Every structure is written in C-alpha cells, then in structure tokens.
Amino acid sequence: MTQSTAPATAASGAKPTLNSIAAATGVSRQTVSNVVNDPSRVAEPTRGIVESEIRRVGYRPSAAARQLRTQRSGLLGFRMRAVADGINGSILDRLLHALTERAHERGYAILVFAAADDDAEIAAYDDLRATNALDGFLLTSTNHGDRRSDWLAAQGIPFVAFGRPWGRDDAAHSRDHDWIDIDGGHGTAEAVRALAADGARRIGLIGWPEGSGAGDDRADGFRRACAELGLEGDLIERAEDSFESGQESAERLVGRGAEAIVCVSDSLALGAVARMRALGRHDVMARIIGFDDTPVARAIGISSVDQPIEQAARAMLDLLVHRIEHPQAARTDGPPALLLPTVRRRTVA
Amino acid sequence: MTQSTAPATAASGAKPTLNSIAAATGVSRQTVSNVVNDPSRVAEPTRGIVESEIRRVGYRPSAAARQLRTQRSGLLGFRMRAVADGINGSILDRLLHALTERAHERGYAILVFAAADDDAEIAAYDDLRATNALDGFLLTSTNHGDRRSDWLAAQGIPFVAFGRPWGRDDAAHSRDHDWIDIDGGHGTAEAVRALAADGARRIGLIGWPEGSGAGDDRADGFRRACAELGLEGDLIERAEDSFESGQESAERLVGRGAEAIVCVSDSLALGAVARMRALGRHDVMARIIGFDDTPVARAIGISSVDQPIEQAARAMLDLLVHRIEHPQAARTDGPPALLLPTVRRRTVA
C-alpha cells in the first residue's frame, strides 16, 4: 500500500483522538469519552459542542480497539425489506441511511439481511448471532402481536423497534420493549388543522385499509382533529397505496362534497392532485396534503407531513447502543419516544 | 423459545436440504450443491429448474456450517452513501436491496458502513477486515482514477465494482479489475431512436455537467444515435440533477427548436414535462424520455430508460462470491459485463 492511498484523515494532519478533541473544546478527556460512549450523561451545551467537533474532525472510535476491550462484534442487524414500489417506498431506506451514519459515529456497523417473513427473520437472528456474534437488532414494521420482539426478549438479546408494540393496551405508552416511533396521528391531525385554518370545512381523508397499526393511527388522528374543530369526521376513503387509488379516492371524496384532502402518503396525494387538475378542481388541488414529504412532493409543490426520520434513527441507535453497553441498567431509564412530525406547506405549481 | 416462534419452514414440514431439493428436481445432490455454490458450473435448463425449487422451498445454506468449513465470515462490505435528494436517489438503494436478496440466496450477508469520502472508505476497508473479517467488498460510484480499486487490488482483497474503470483506455473492455455496469450510452441512444421513430427530427438532450463517467457516457450515446440517424447532435443542455434544472433546460431547448427531449434522469424529465405543460407545448410534453424508470415516471406516464439493476446486482454478487470461493481461478474467466437498459414507452396523463 502506497502512501497516497493511506487511510484518510491526512488532510487535517494527525488522526483525531479523544485527547485532541478534549483540547479543542476545552473539556476533559473523560467528557469526550462520555459524549462518544454514553451521550445521555453529558448535558447541553457541552454535548453539542463536543459532537460538532467530533463531526468536524471525522473522529470515530477504533472498532478494533473497542472489540478487544469489550469482546463485542460492533455489528447490529437490520432486515432489509423488498423495495416498495410507491414513491413513499424510500422511508425505510432513509431510516437505514441515517442508522448507518449514526452507527458509524458510535463505532458500530450495520449488517443487512433478507428474510421472507417474520419467522424467517427470527431464524436469521439465530443464525447471525451464531456466525457473526451480532450485538443487537434494529426492528422495523412492527405489527399486531409481533413474534420477533417476544423471541428476542426471551433470548435476552438487545433490540430496539421502529414502531410501537401495536395491539397492546395503550401502545403509545407501552414499555413492553424498547421502541422509537413517529406520531402519525399527530401528523394527520396537524394536516386537518392546517386546512381548517385555510378556511376548509369539509375535509376528507384518503387512508389505508383498516388493520395496520400505522394506518389506523393516522385515521384516528384525522378524526380526533375533526372532532376538536367541530368538523364532519367521516369523509374517509380507504385504499391501497398507489397513484391510481389516489386518483379514484379523491374523485369519490369531492363527489361527497370534500373541499380539501389529507392523504396518508405522497403516492396517494400525487394521484389526488393529478385527478383534481384533470377535473378542473383547482380549488381542491391547492388543498391537498400528503405524507412523508418525498422529493416528488417537494418538486410538484404538494404540502406534506414531514417525518423526523433522521432523529428517529439517531434515537434508536443510541438506545440500542446503551442497552448493549449497559446490560445491567434498568429498562425504565429509557422511556419510549414518540417523535412529532410537522406539516410542510407549499403551493402546487 | 416456544414452539410457535421456532425458526421458520414449519409450514412446509421438514427443513429443506440439498437432498430434498435433489429428490424434488430429479438431479444429484452434487448438482444442487453446484447450483448453490458455483452456479456457472451448471447448464440450463437444469440450473433454472433447481434455482426455482430452491426459491420455492426457501432453502438457504447454513451460514454457520459454511463458516466452519471455510473459515470465512460470509460478510460483504458496501459503503452507504448519503441519501440523494432527487427522485432518482433510489437507484443505489435498489441495488442494495437486490444485493441483499442475492447474498441471502448465496448464504452471505451485507455489512453497510458510512464513509465521508473515498479515503475514509479505504480506511473502513482496513478496519472492517481487521474487526469482522469481511470476505470482500462491493464498490459503487466508480470515478476517474479510482484509488479504492487500486488499494483493494494491492491488498489482494476480492471486490467487484458497479461501474467501469472510468478514465482507463477503453473502459468498456477493461479487465483491470472486476466490474459490472449498465450501458447508459445505449440507453440514451435507444431513447433517440424511439423518438425518431415517432417522427421527431430535432431531438434535445438534458445531460449532467461534463466530467462524470456515467454522464459523459450518456451524452456520447445520444450523439452517436443522432449521427447514425442523420440528426443534429448538438441540441444539448447540461445541468445539475434537479426538477428546477429540468424545467429551465427544457425551456431553453424548445427555444433552440427542439421537438423532443431525452433526459439523463427522471428528476430532469419531470421538470421538463411540468414546464412544457405550463407553456402549452403538449407536442413536446408527449415526447420526453427520462432515465431510471422511477415509480414517479410510471405514475405520471413519462417514458423512461429502465436500468436492469436487479440483474446487475445478481451478476455482481455472483462474481464476487466466485472470487472469494475460488481465489486461485484466473481472472480472465470472469469477463466484464455491460448490461443493456431498455426504453419503457408511456403517454403522459
């Protein structure tokens, strides 16, 4: 290996260390170590200052050194799902990107694997623990009566889910296992409030078929906001997630008198906008709000509910690393976290 | 662990084995083993028949058994890049999904990691080999004078790149290292031919700024097809990849007399369609072809060049596994592969 291809960080001179970061930020080496290994122990603004310096100089803990010290592999498992064909398909991809970035900052890497269903995912956990000594798992797409979390808990394997334990009483406050989620119902409720503030009285919802945790949660938020504002809350069409469904459902909703439409995905919203344009209903077209704030919604100018996916990924990763590195800590010290989405308002071009 | 959560395959009775698959397809156990471990050794139609049976019963080689036998980790490294903000951002995500699926079928898993730049990527190779004994690497976004491939080759570490060795003489036939790529120039050439067959004579291109291997290749294909057909080949606008650039470049092209437009991405095509609609140029709007065949292009009805990403992923993964499992084989037995994209024709709604 020649010098010109030597591993990085040459640009900034010597390789950054805990000591160099401590010197640059005026804190102790132990404080820097805490920010790296257990950030919850360091208060703001110190934590923020040290974290920006860490990012600026590109410091990361040596995986080899950590492995020697801890006997851990530094690997976290993540099941890769099939590519979703809708324009919203990228939400789990965005999550994985952000998890990978945060894992890197914490000195871990992500192992992705395929599995046909939840049972195959459990079999893969077993196999990957045996072969590659994975330290923990990041679960997505939690469902009613999820067997994966039961199995992992029974084995004592650290894991954090993206998604509430649906189907348990009061899932939003359940501590049955560690999870991070985004409050979808808050998102649809905020969308209703934004449209009502704009003067709309008859607001419709294009939702997903009943029975999915996330879909039902978004429909609940819609109804809750309508009730608060004294609006009719049953202008609801439920459909599979697609552009075509968005077109058809939007036409049915305006047939039922809707003046504005909340959609649980940008695929549906894109279809709704196209159909309203085709029908010459520019009044309704200007009052459609999608979900996920995809690049397409931004390009076309569709208002959309923005999910704080990067923040969720960071919280998941930090919580999982905490469980791995502090196996004896009480689980009550890590409360469930429900992050709030916000509505990005735009005008359709 | 209770029986109800036992690892999979309970539905079909006993767990599938090489023997059960051999019995079901009427071939020898060794043939099944060859299909699993070195498919190039088995001729069609036998290979296809055995592969469908393998998929049908969900067979996969035990990673633990393979690891014991081979002393390999079964892990392949893949650098995760930042989320691209355009609607084409998902092409590498699609590649990763398909690589993960194929790795699963071959008994491997993918380790994804973040890196700020190519030097940091090289540092990560070094680190990951030391800590997790990775068997090989899958490279993406090859560039002129790529240092990563030089470093890996010098270390004798197996790798396959998605992308030609740009900047070498005759990159499309270079055997400097193993690579798989999709022939982008063929894609733009096919787009020109499709528009010419439709009666267009003055065809424009919205390309990327000069200097990127993939971008220059697509511009070359455009010019080549124009020359073949006796059309003017310099109706070219170059722009950063965005919806807004697509709008502006399309307006400039029609100002220069373009009757039809080829775009090197669907983001650009979406912008071009929106601006032609706004200008009332429905004649041009119906003759715009994008690139990547994204879900949005399908939804809006934009014709687009479809890249065979799943096929590329399969070829990459199989070639890398071959290198790992046959370290002594001559490299000339694995020729570079340039896969051909096709144009999907549609009508804008």
Chai-1 contact restraints between the chains, C-beta under 6 A:
chainA,res_idxA,chainB,res_idxB,connection_type,confidence,min_distance_angstrom,max_distance_angstrom,comment,restraint_id
A,M1,B,A154,contact,1.0,0.0,6.0,A-B,restraint_1
A,T5,B,R147,contact,1.0,0.0,6.0,A-B,restraint_2
A,T5,B,W151,contact,1.0,0.0,6.0,A-B,restraint_3
A,P7,B,I122,contact,1.0,0.0,6.0,A-B,restraint_4
A,P7,B,A123,contact,1.0,0.0,6.0,A-B,restraint_5
A,P7,B,D126,contact,1.0,0.0,6.0,A-B,restraint_6
A,A8,B,D119,contact,1.0,0.0,6.0,A-B,restraint_7
A,A8,B,A120,contact,1.0,0.0,6.0,A-B,restraint_8
A,A8,B,A123,contact,1.0,0.0,6.0,A-B,restraint_9
A,G58,B,A116,contact,1.0,0.0,6.0,A-B,restraint_10
A,A63,B,D127,contact,1.0,0.0,6.0,A-B,restraint_11
A,A63,B,T131,contact,1.0,0.0,6.0,A-B,restraint_12
A,A64,B,A130,contact,1.0,0.0,6.0,A-B,restraint_13
A,A64,B,T131,contact,1.0,0.0,6.0,A-B,restraint_14
A,Q67,B,T131,contact,1.0,0.0,6.0,A-B,restraint_15
A,M80,B,H97,contact,1.0,0.0,6.0,A-B,restraint_16
A,M80,B,T100,contact,1.0,0.0,6.0,A-B,restraint_17
A,V83,B,R94,contact,1.0,0.0,6.0,A-B,restraint_18
A,V83,B,H97,contact,1.0,0.0,6.0,A-B,restraint_19
A,D85,B,P295,contact,1.0,0.0,6.0,A-B,restraint_20
A,I87,B,P295,contact,1.0,0.0,6.0,A-B,restraint_21
A,I87,B,V296,contact,1.0,0.0,6.0,A-B,restraint_22
A,S90,B,S90,contact,1.0,0.0,6.0,A-B,restraint_23
A,D93,B,D93,contact,1.0,0.0,6.0,A-B,restraint_24
A,R94,B,V83,contact,1.0,0.0,6.0,A-B,restraint_25
A,H97,B,M80,contact,1.0,0.0,6.0,A-B,restraint_26
A,H97,B,V83,contact,1.0,0.0,6.0,A-B,restraint_27
A,T100,B,M80,contact,1.0,0.0,6.0,A-B,restraint_28
A,T100,B,V112,contact,1.0,0.0,6.0,A-B,restraint_29
A,T100,B,A114,contact,1.0,0.0,6.0,A-B,restraint_30
A,E101,B,A114,contact,1.0,0.0,6.0,A-B,restraint_31
A,H104,B,A114,contact,1.0,0.0,6.0,A-B,restraint_32
A,A109,B,L111,contact,1.0,0.0,6.0,A-B,restraint_33
A,A109,B,F113,contact,1.0,0.0,6.0,A-B,restraint_34
A,I110,B,V112,contact,1.0,0.0,6.0,A-B,restraint_35
A,L111,B,A109,contact,1.0,0.0,6.0,A-B,restraint_36
A,L111,B,L111,contact,1.0,0.0,6.0,A-B,restraint_37
A,V112,B,T100,contact,1.0,0.0,6.0,A-B,restraint_38
A,V112,B,I110,contact,1.0,0.0,6.0,A-B,restraint_39
A,V112,B,V112,contact,1.0,0.0,6.0,A-B,restraint_40
A,F113,B,A109,contact,1.0,0.0,6.0,A-B,restraint_41
A,A114,B,T100,contact,1.0,0.0,6.0,A-B,restraint_42
A,A114,B,E101,contact,1.0,0.0,6.0,A-B,restraint_43
A,A114,B,H104,contact,1.0,0.0,6.0,A-B,restraint_44
A,D119,B,A8,contact,1.0,0.0,6.0,A-B,restraint_45
A,A120,B,A8,contact,1.0,0.0,6.0,A-B,restraint_46
A,I122,B,P7,contact,1.0,0.0,6.0,A-B,restraint_47
A,A123,B,P7,contact,1.0,0.0,6.0,A-B,restraint_48
A,A123,B,A8,contact,1.0,0.0,6.0,A-B,restraint_49
A,D126,B,P7,contact,1.0,0.0,6.0,A-B,restraint_50
A,D127,B,A63,contact,1.0,0.0,6.0,A-B,restraint_51
A,A130,B,A64,contact,1.0,0.0,6.0,A-B,restraint_52
A,T131,B,A63,contact,1.0,0.0,6.0,A-B,restraint_53
A,T131,B,A64,contact,1.0,0.0,6.0,A-B,restraint_54
A,T131,B,Q67,contact,1.0,0.0,6.0,A-B,restraint_55
A,R147,B,T5,contact,1.0,0.0,6.0,A-B,restraint_56
A,W151,B,T5,contact,1.0,0.0,6.0,A-B,restraint_57
A,A154,B,M1,contact,1.0,0.0,6.0,A-B,restraint_58
A,F243,B,A299,contact,1.0,0.0,6.0,A-B,restraint_59
A,P295,B,D85,contact,1.0,0.0,6.0,A-B,restraint_60
A,P295,B,I87,contact,1.0,0.0,6.0,A-B,restraint_61
A,V296,B,I87,contact,1.0,0.0,6.0,A-B,restraint_62
A,V296,B,V296,contact,1.0,0.0,6.0,A-B,restraint_63
A,A299,B,F243,contact,1.0,0.0,6.0,A-B,restraint_64
